Amino acid sequence: MRSGNTHIKRSAKIAVSLLYFIGLQIVRFASRAVGRSLPQRLVVLYYHGIPNRSNFVRQLEAIRRGARVSPASHRGSLPAGIPSVAITFDDAYVSVAENALPELVARSFHSTIFVPVGALGAHPTWPIEHGSPDANEKVMSAEQIAKLPSLLVTLGSHSKTHPRLSRLSAGDAREEIAGSRAKLGDLTTQDIRLFAFPYGDHDAATIEMCETAGYEFAFSTTPTPVDTTVSEFVRGRVKVDPSDSSLEFFLKYHGAYAWLAYVSLLKRKLRDHNRPLMNCIAVQVKR
């Protein structure tokens, strides 16, 4: 039953995203007709493991034919008329080094790898999204991290132990954020300027900690395309997987999943609006 529900939800997201994409193209066409153009946005993709190289190659070829790859930290304007994407990986799995990086290097595509620096060389112990740890994956070792092609790979921090940062004490959260930057910098001799929130979990306090720690950008899991001409500190990303269908992947790298961010915002506002009422009901029940 759960598998069937997942399939229905996935199909529904594709359908809504297709409508969103069509609407966006109509708006772009109308804007050009009156002598205006919508600003280009950077769509930041994020993967976890790459267990299947052939599916990943299919997606890279789609990008090569229809988009332009930029670093996730790109600032300034983007070329008009063609989608711009950035490729990132969370958790620094060995399968990324073995299956993804050779294909990226062969195409001179830049990528960013976010490293949970406290788990180097180990199997993940944290839940993957809403499931169990992936026993088939393993985080790269310090030696593997050091051998990554630095001209095409930027390293960023993914904390030390991959916790939900907003649930930690201020001191522990600060150590996960600032401490991981220092540790990864010592390991690689790179200036670590990018951070990805584990699970996308963040709040105002953890954002401020990232800024204080010296990061240039922090990345969430909200699928909002990035305006690279403004100095927004938190950048959105859309989750992709080598198993995504061709249509699904096309819509994702064109930014057509951005509507999900509005749905999440609406849910959050409704939840915040109803919280006082629920608290009041709970008090009455206790009485």
N, C-alpha and C positions, 0 to 999 in steps of 0.2 A: 504493500500500500504506500509506504514512504517513497519508494522508488517511482511509483506512478505519480504521486503528488509532485515530486521533484521535476519529473519530465513535463508535467502540465505547467508548473511555474516557469520553467525554462522556456517553454514554447510561448507562453504569454509574454515574457520579457522580450523575446525576439520579435513578436508581432507588434508590441507597442513601440519598440525601438525602430522598427521599420517605418511605422507611421511617423515617428519623430524625425527620422532621417529625411523622409519625403517632404515633410513640412519645412524642415530646415533648408532643403534645396529650393523649395518654392520661395522662401524668404530671401535667400541669396540671389535667386534669379530676379526677383522684384527689385531688390536693392540695386543690382547692376543696371536694371532698366531705367532707373531714375538717377543714374550717375553716382551711386554710392556703393560701397562694398563693405561687407561685414569683416571685422578683423579676424585674422587667422588665429586659431588656438592650438596649443600643443596638447596632444592626447598622450598621457603617460600610462603605458601598459605595465602591469606587474604579473609576473609568473612566480611559482614556487619551484617545484622540481620539473625536470624535462626528461621523463623516462622514455619517451618515444621520439627519436630524432627525426624520423620521416615526417611526422605530423608537424613538428616544429619547422622543418625546412619548407613545408608547404606554406606555412604562415609567413616565413621570411620572404619567400618568393612573392607572395601577395603584397607585402610591404614594398619590396623592391620595384614591383610594377606600378604601384599606385600611391606611394607615399614617400616622404623624406624623413630620414632618421636624424634626430638631434639629441644631444645630451639632455638628461632630465633636469639639469641645472641651467639650461639655456636661458639667457636674458636677451631682451630686445625683440625686434620684429622678426616675423617668419615669412618665408616666400609665399606669395599669393597663388591661388589656383591649384594647390596640391596639399593634401593632408600632411601634417607634421606629427610624428610620433616619437616617443622616447621608450626605450626598452629597459625594464628593471626586473630584478629578481630578489625576492625575500628569502632569507634563511641560508643563503650561500651553500646550497646542496652540491655534493659531488657530481650528481647527474648534470648540473649546469656546466661544470668544468668539462665533463666528458662529452656531453651531447650538444650543448648550446654554444659554448664559446668557439669551438672550431668552425661552426657554420657562420657565426657572427663575424669572426675575424676574416673568413674567406670573402665576405661581402663588405668588409670595412665598416661594419655597423657598430656604433658605440653602444655600450650598455652600462648599467649601474647595478652593483651587487651589494645588498644590505646584509651585513654580517652580524649574527648574534655571537659576539666575540667571547662570551663565557662558555660556549658549547663547541669550540673547535675540535674537530675529529670525533665527535660523538653523534649518536643517533638522537633525534629530537625527542624531548620528554614532554613538550608542551602540546596541547591539543591543536590540530590543524583545522582552522576555521571552526566549524561546529562538529568536528569529528575527533577521532583518536589520533595520536601521533602516527606519522607515516613510518612504519618499521623498515620500509624498503629504502628510505633515504638516510643520508648521513651528511653532516656538516663538514665542509672542507677542513683540512688540517691547517696549521700555521704554515707549513711548508708549501701546501697547495695555494694558499692565499698569496704567499710571497712570490709565486711563479706566474701569477696572472699577468696578461699583457697590459701594462700600465697605460699605453697610448690609447687603447680602445676600451679599457675598463676603469670606471671610477668606483671606488669603494665608499660605502656609507655605513653608518652604524644602524644596527637593528636591536639595540640595547645589549645587555650582557646575557640575561637569562630568559628573554622573550615573555615578560609578564604583561598583564593588563596594568599599564602605568597608573591609571586614575584610581586604582584600588590600593596602591601602595602608600606608605607614609611619605612625607615630603623628602626625608633623608634618603630613603631607599630609592624613590623615583629619581632623585638627583644623581645618585650613584649609577643607576642604570643608564641615565642619559649622558651625564658628563664623564662618568668613569669609563663608559664604553668607548667614548671618543678618544680619551687619553690612551686606553689600552690598545685600541686598534691602530692609533697613530704610532705608538711605540713599535708595534709589530711590523708595520709596513713602511714606516718613515714617510708616510703621506700625511698631508694636512686634511683630516677628515672633516668635511663641511656639510655632509648630508645625513639626515636621520629619517628612518621610516618607523612610524609607530607600530609596534606589534598589535595585530588585529585591527589596526586603525584607531585604537582606543586612545583618546586624548581629551584634555580639557584645557581651560585657560591657564591653569597652573603649570601643566606639563609643557604647554607651548612656550610659556615664559622661561621655563627651565632650559628648553632647547635654545632659545635665543641667547640666554645668559651664558650657556656652555660654548657658544661660538659657532653654532651651525648656521649655514647660509639659508637652507631650506629644510623643512620637515614635510614628510609625505604621509598622507592619509590613505584610506581606502574608499573615499567618496569619489564616484566616477565623474567628476567635473573636469572638463578640459581647462587648461591653464592659459591665462592671459599673461604671456611672457613680457609684456611691456609695462607691467605694474609690479610693485614690490610686495606682492602677497607672500607671506612667510610660509603658510601651509599650502601645499600643492596637492590636488586630487589625483587619483589614479583609478584605472579600471582593471579589474581582475580578468586575466585571460588564462587559457589552458590549452595545451596542444590538442586536446580532444574537441575543442570548439569547432563547430561546422564552419564551412567557408562563409556562409551568410552571417552567422553569428560573429565571426572574427571580423568580417568586413564592417559590420555595424559598430563593433567596439572600437576599431582603430579610426573610424570616422567620427567618433564622439557621440554616437547615437544612444548611448546608455546614460547620458547626462540626466535624463528625466528622473532616474532613480534617486538622484540627490534631492530633488524637490519632494518626492514621496517621503523620503526619510525625514526631511525637515517638517513636513506636515504632520507625520506621526509623532515627532518629538514635541511639536507645539500642542497637539491634542493631548498627549500624555501629561505635559506640564500643566495644561489647563484643567485636566481632570484630577490631578494629584490632590489639590486641596479638598475636593469633594470626597475622594476616597479616604483621605485622612479623617475627615469629619465622620464618615460612616463607620470607620474603624473605632473611633472614640465612642460613638453611640453604642456600638455592639459591645464594647468592653464594659460600658455602664450597665 
